[in-house]
Amino acid sequence: MASAPGWNVFFLVAASSFAAGSNVRASRLSTGTLRSVAGASSDGAADMAALAAFRDAQPQSARAPGGCLERWVGGGSARCDESWAGVECNSTTGRVVFLGGGDELEGCGLAAAPESLCVLSELEGLYATANRLRELPGCVANLTHLTDLDVSKNELTVLPSTLGGLTKLVYLSASDNGLTTMPSTSAFFELDLLDISGNQLVSLPELQASKALRVLRAGHNKIENISATLALPSATDVHLVNNRCVATRSPCCIFGVCLQCH
């Protein structure tokens, strides 16, 4: 079946790692955010204290010599400098804006996402892929500036319902976890990329509000059908490979058209 003009919809192509995610991250990190080397605000000092609490909540292996957080020795220092590997701060305010943006937190064995993270109210990007996180704090709703969130390849079975209130999210990857449901996405007005592949989802979240969504990766789940009301006018890539609808050949409805996913 030919796809509609301007759409490049894949149903049977094997899912691969999403390289575009790295491009998104690189572009975010190159838009004027520099590590602070001058005096920081009191809020900046609070951010550093929050990072110290985050460090202290992690397994010893992550904090020991050779661990990803070995150089996190600031211990509440108001300076955001090279001692905080993987942390990027606003050069004027000293507030933390990116955490793990250079893959420094990838595969670190991080096992906790304490509520201290929610102190980082100016955070724009959080990247913690390939760790052992089992939950995110509900206070994630405080991170109202968050545009990029990558918690792929962890041990999450649920995402906090408050995640749905992050209206500035552009990039959300929660692939390769154990998610069975997704929180409401009705406020994801600016979402450009959603990767929820490799989970245990039986249905897709309602994405009618996500008019800007270009890429949806939902392969390797247990999805049986897609809501007939799903409308993604900006979509260019939709990946649904290896779902129950593929195995059972049940109809899949997308863009208001009933498609046979087999």
Backbone torsions as a table, in degrees:
resi	resn	phi	psi	omega
1	MET	NA	127.7	-179.2
2	ALA	-71.0	140.5	178.0
3	SER	-80.1	159.9	-179.9
4	ALA	-65.7	154.6	-178.5
5	PRO	-54.6	135.3	177.2
6	GLY	84.6	-6.7	-179.7
7	TRP	-103.9	144.8	175.9
8	ASN	-128.4	84.7	-170.1
9	VAL	-102.2	122.9	-177.4
10	PHE	-108.9	129.0	176.4
11	PHE	-116.2	-24.2	-173.0
12	LEU	-122.5	10.1	178.7
13	VAL	-86.7	132.0	-178.7
14	ALA	-60.6	135.8	-178.7
15	ALA	-70.7	139.7	177.0
16	SER	-126.8	172.4	179.2
17	SER	-63.0	145.7	-171.8
18	PHE	-90.2	94.2	-176.3
19	ALA	-63.6	-28.3	-179.8
20	ALA	-59.9	-27.6	178.6
21	GLY	-59.3	-41.9	178.4
22	SER	-64.7	-37.2	178.6
23	ASN	-65.8	-41.7	178.1
24	VAL	-60.5	-45.7	-178.7
25	ARG	-62.3	-44.6	-179.3
26	ALA	-61.6	-40.5	-179.4
27	SER	-67.6	-36.4	178.4
28	ARG	-64.2	-40.8	-174.4
29	LEU	-77.1	-8.2	-177.5
30	SER	-108.1	16.3	-175.1
31	THR	-107.9	52.9	169.0
32	GLY	88.1	8.4	178.2
33	THR	-97.7	118.4	-177.8
34	LEU	-120.7	153.4	175.9
35	ARG	-65.4	135.0	-179.6
36	SER	-74.4	133.9	176.5
37	VAL	-122.3	-1.2	179.4
38	ALA	-105.2	-174.6	178.7
39	GLY	-63.0	145.2	-176.9
40	ALA	-109.8	161.9	178.0
41	SER	-74.6	171.4	176.9
42	SER	-62.7	-34.1	175.8
43	ASP	-65.5	-35.1	176.2
44	GLY	-63.0	-39.5	177.6
45	ALA	-64.9	-37.9	177.6
46	ALA	-64.7	-36.5	177.1
47	ASP	-62.8	-42.7	179.8
48	MET	-64.1	-39.4	176.9
49	ALA	-64.0	-36.8	178.3
50	ALA	-65.9	-38.3	177.3
51	LEU	-65.5	-38.0	177.7
52	ALA	-63.1	-39.1	178.1
53	ALA	-67.1	-37.7	176.4
54	PHE	-61.9	-44.9	178.6
55	ARG	-60.1	-46.5	-175.3
56	ASP	-67.1	-18.5	-179.9
57	ALA	-84.8	-5.2	-175.4
58	GLN	-92.1	159.6	178.1
59	PRO	-59.0	154.1	-179.6
60	GLN	-56.7	-34.5	-178.2
61	SER	-60.6	-30.3	179.3
62	ALA	-78.9	-23.6	-176.3
63	ARG	-99.8	-14.7	-176.5
64	ALA	-74.6	166.0	175.1
65	PRO	-52.6	130.0	-175.9
66	GLY	92.3	-12.5	178.3
67	GLY	-80.6	162.8	-176.3
68	CYS	-62.3	-29.6	-175.9
69	LEU	-101.5	15.9	-177.8
70	GLU	-54.9	-39.1	-176.1
71	ARG	-89.5	4.0	176.4
72	TRP	-81.0	76.6	-174.4
73	VAL	-114.6	11.1	-177.7
74	GLY	-62.3	-34.2	174.7
75	GLY	55.0	41.6	178.2
76	GLY	95.4	5.1	177.5
77	SER	-60.0	143.8	179.5
78	ALA	-77.7	-5.7	-179.9
79	ARG	-92.1	132.1	173.1
80	CYS	-99.5	96.2	-175.6
81	ASP	-129.6	-164.7	-173.5
82	GLU	-66.9	-10.8	178.1
83	SER	-70.4	-15.5	179.0
84	TRP	-105.2	79.2	-177.4
85	ALA	-61.4	130.9	178.3
86	GLY	86.0	5.5	-179.3
87	VAL	-109.6	130.1	175.4
88	GLU	-119.0	135.4	-177.2
89	CYS	-122.5	156.2	174.2
90	ASN	-67.8	130.6	-173.1
91	SER	-68.7	-17.9	-179.3
92	THR	-95.5	-47.7	-174.3
93	THR	-93.6	-20.6	-175.8
94	GLY	78.1	3.0	-179.8
95	ARG	-75.8	143.8	179.1
96	VAL	-70.9	128.3	179.2
97	VAL	-118.8	-25.5	176.0
98	PHE	-134.7	137.6	178.7
99	LEU	-129.4	115.6	-178.8
100	GLY	81.1	17.4	-173.8
101	GLY	-66.1	-19.7	179.0
102	GLY	-106.1	26.1	-179.5
103	ASP	69.4	13.1	-178.9
104	GLU	-65.2	-24.1	-178.6
105	LEU	-100.5	6.4	-179.6
106	GLU	-76.4	129.0	176.8
107	GLY	64.2	33.0	-176.7
108	CYS	-89.7	-7.6	-175.3
109	GLY	79.3	19.0	178.3
110	LEU	-60.4	131.9	-175.2
111	ALA	-121.5	-1.0	-177.0
112	ALA	-141.8	142.3	171.9
113	ALA	-122.5	80.2	-173.9
114	PRO	-67.2	163.3	-179.2
115	GLU	-64.3	-15.5	177.4
116	SER	-59.9	-24.8	176.9
117	LEU	-58.4	-31.3	-174.6
118	CYS	-73.0	-10.0	173.7
119	VAL	-69.1	-24.0	-176.7
120	LEU	-78.5	65.0	-170.4
121	SER	-69.9	-11.6	176.2
122	GLU	-99.4	7.0	-176.5
123	LEU	-62.8	131.1	178.8
124	GLU	-109.0	-26.3	-178.8
125	GLY	-142.5	131.1	176.6
126	LEU	-129.1	119.1	-176.7
127	TYR	-125.2	111.5	-176.2
128	ALA	-138.8	50.0	-176.4
129	THR	-76.0	153.4	174.8
130	ALA	59.5	51.3	175.7
131	ASN	-124.7	-156.4	-177.8
132	ARG	-124.4	31.7	-179.6
133	LEU	-68.1	132.5	179.6
134	ARG	-107.3	-16.1	177.8
135	GLU	-159.7	157.9	172.4
136	LEU	-112.8	146.1	-177.9
137	PRO	-69.3	146.4	178.7
138	GLY	-63.8	-24.4	-179.3
139	CYS	-72.7	5.7	176.0
140	VAL	-56.2	-19.1	177.3
141	ALA	-61.0	-21.0	178.5
142	ASN	-70.4	-17.8	-175.7
143	LEU	-86.2	63.6	-171.2
144	THR	-71.0	-11.5	178.2
145	HIS	-96.4	1.4	-174.5
146	LEU	-66.7	124.9	176.5
147	THR	-111.0	-29.9	-176.6
148	ASP	-124.1	127.6	176.6
149	LEU	-137.9	117.8	178.4
150	ASP	-124.2	105.8	176.5
151	VAL	-122.9	32.9	179.8
152	SER	-68.3	157.0	175.7
153	LYS	57.1	48.9	173.6
154	ASN	-120.4	-154.5	-178.9
155	GLU	-123.0	32.7	-177.7
156	LEU	-75.2	134.9	173.6
157	THR	-110.2	-13.2	178.9
158	VAL	-154.0	149.9	172.1
159	LEU	-107.8	144.5	-177.3
160	PRO	-62.1	142.4	-179.7
161	SER	-60.9	-26.8	-179.0
162	THR	-68.3	-15.4	178.4
163	LEU	-59.0	-30.3	-178.1
164	GLY	-64.7	-12.8	-179.9
165	GLY	-90.5	0.9	-179.3
166	LEU	-84.0	84.8	-169.8
167	THR	-72.0	-13.4	-178.4
168	LYS	-96.2	1.6	-179.1
169	LEU	-57.8	129.6	176.7
170	VAL	-112.4	-35.4	-175.2
171	TYR	-130.8	117.9	178.9
172	LEU	-131.8	116.2	176.1
173	SER	-122.0	118.1	175.8
174	ALA	-129.7	32.5	-177.4
175	SER	-70.3	159.5	174.3
176	ASP	55.1	51.4	171.1
177	ASN	-122.9	-151.1	176.4
178	GLY	-127.1	34.0	-176.0
179	LEU	-65.4	134.2	175.5
180	THR	-107.6	-21.2	177.3
181	THR	-141.9	164.4	175.4
182	MET	-121.5	145.9	175.1
183	PRO	-69.0	169.1	178.4
184	SER	-58.6	135.7	178.5
185	THR	-114.3	20.6	-173.5
186	SER	-67.4	-15.3	-179.8
187	ALA	-106.0	9.5	-179.4
188	PHE	-83.5	65.4	-174.0
189	PHE	-69.8	-28.3	-174.6
190	GLU	-105.6	5.5	-175.4
191	LEU	-61.5	127.2	-179.3
192	ASP	-105.4	-32.7	-176.2
193	LEU	-140.1	130.6	175.4
194	LEU	-131.2	117.0	178.5
195	ASP	-117.2	107.1	178.0
196	ILE	-124.1	26.9	-179.9
197	SER	-70.2	158.3	175.2
198	GLY	69.4	38.0	177.1
199	ASN	-122.5	-156.7	179.6
200	GLN	-121.1	30.6	-175.9
201	LEU	-72.5	138.1	177.2
202	VAL	-102.7	-9.4	177.0
203	SER	-153.8	162.0	177.2
204	LEU	-89.0	152.3	173.2
205	PRO	-68.7	157.0	175.5
206	GLU	-71.9	126.1	-173.2
207	LEU	-121.5	21.3	-177.3
208	GLN	-58.6	-31.8	-177.7
209	ALA	-77.7	-15.3	-175.3
210	SER	-87.8	66.5	-176.4
211	LYS	-65.6	-22.4	-178.1
212	ALA	-89.9	-4.1	-174.5
213	LEU	-62.3	120.5	178.0
214	ARG	-98.1	-41.4	-172.1
215	VAL	-124.0	126.0	175.9
216	LEU	-125.6	119.7	177.1
217	ARG	-115.8	113.8	-177.4
218	ALA	-136.4	22.7	179.1
219	GLY	-69.7	165.0	175.8
220	HIS	58.9	50.2	172.9
221	ASN	-126.4	-155.2	177.2
222	LYS	-125.8	34.7	-175.8
223	ILE	-70.4	128.6	-178.8
224	GLU	-97.2	-35.4	176.2
225	ASN	-157.5	168.2	-179.6
226	ILE	-119.9	135.6	-177.5
227	SER	-52.2	134.6	179.7
228	ALA	-67.3	-14.3	-179.6
229	THR	-89.4	-4.0	-179.4
230	LEU	-62.9	126.3	-179.8
231	ALA	-137.5	117.2	-178.9
232	LEU	-124.9	84.3	-173.1
233	PRO	-65.6	-21.4	-177.8
234	SER	-99.5	-0.5	-173.2
235	ALA	-64.4	135.1	174.3
236	THR	-119.6	-24.4	179.4
237	ASP	-136.8	121.2	175.7
238	VAL	-129.0	118.4	-176.5
239	HIS	-113.9	119.9	-178.0
240	LEU	-128.1	20.9	-174.7
241	VAL	-61.2	146.0	174.8
242	ASN	58.4	62.7	170.7
243	ASN	-124.0	171.1	-179.5
244	ARG	-62.9	-30.2	179.3
245	CYS	-65.3	-27.8	176.6
246	VAL	-72.7	-44.7	-176.9
247	ALA	-68.4	-37.2	-175.7
248	THR	-97.0	-5.9	-178.1
249	ARG	58.1	32.7	175.3
250	SER	-80.3	152.2	-177.2
251	PRO	-63.0	143.0	173.9
252	CYS	-118.6	126.9	-177.7
253	CYS	-103.9	127.0	179.3
254	ILE	-148.4	142.6	-176.4
255	PHE	56.0	27.5	179.6
256	GLY	77.3	6.7	-179.8
257	VAL	-116.7	133.6	179.6
258	CYS	-84.4	115.9	-176.8
259	LEU	-112.2	145.5	176.8
260	GLN	-89.8	113.5	-176.9
261	CYS	-93.1	88.4	177.9
262	HIS	-152.1	NA	NA
